[in-house]
Amino acid sequence: MTISPGDSCLIKRLRGTYTFKYATVSDSGEISLTFVGGPPGRYQFRSFRPDQIKSVLTTTNRNGTRK
């Protein structure tokens, strides 16, 4: 699965929709994906491992428009 900034996703075992912002790689090689979102009215920045992504709901093209 490929994910780009602006893509909306569902996260396993969490309510709400999260929008992908950026990814980081630690010194030990672990990938961390940073999102903003959550249940309505409770939006916050959260980081998750790639295996915690349940599904990608919407994707964006390179020019920033929704597919």
C-alpha positions in Angstrom: 0.0 0.0 0.0 1.3 3.5 -0.9 0.3 6.5 1.1 0.8 10.2 0.4 0.4 13.3 2.4 -3.3 14.3 2.5 -4.6 10.7 2.2 -7.4 9.9 4.7 -7.1 6.6 6.5 -8.7 4.4 9.1 -6.5 3.1 12.0 -7.0 -0.3 13.5 -8.8 -0.3 16.9 -9.4 3.5 16.8 -12.5 5.5 15.9 -12.4 8.4 13.4 -10.6 9.3 10.3 -6.9 10.3 10.2 -5.1 12.4 7.5 -1.5 11.4 6.8 1.0 14.2 7.2 4.5 12.8 7.1 6.7 9.7 7.8 10.0 9.4 9.8 12.6 6.6 10.1 14.3 6.2 13.4 18.0 5.4 13.8 17.0 1.7 14.3 15.1 1.7 11.0 11.6 1.8 12.4 9.0 3.7 10.3 6.6 6.1 12.1 3.7 7.6 10.2 2.3 10.9 11.6 -1.4 11.8 11.1 -3.9 14.4 12.3 -7.5 13.3 13.1 -9.6 11.2 15.3 -13.2 11.2 16.4 -15.2 14.4 15.6 -14.3 17.2 18.0 -11.2 15.4 19.3 -8.6 15.9 16.6 -5.0 15.5 17.5 -1.6 14.6 16.0 -0.9 10.9 16.4 1.9 8.6 15.1 1.4 5.0 14.1 3.4 2.1 12.7 2.5 1.1 9.1 0.9 -2.2 10.3 -1.7 -0.2 12.2 -3.2 1.2 9.1 -6.6 -0.5 8.4 -7.4 1.1 5.1 -6.9 4.2 2.9 -10.2 6.0 2.2 -9.1 8.7 -0.2 -5.9 9.4 -2.0 -4.3 12.5 -3.5 -2.6 12.9 -6.8 0.9 14.5 -7.1 -0.7 17.9 -7.8 -2.7 17.7 -4.5 -6.2 16.9 -6.0 -8.3 13.9 -4.8 -8.5 10.8 -7.0 
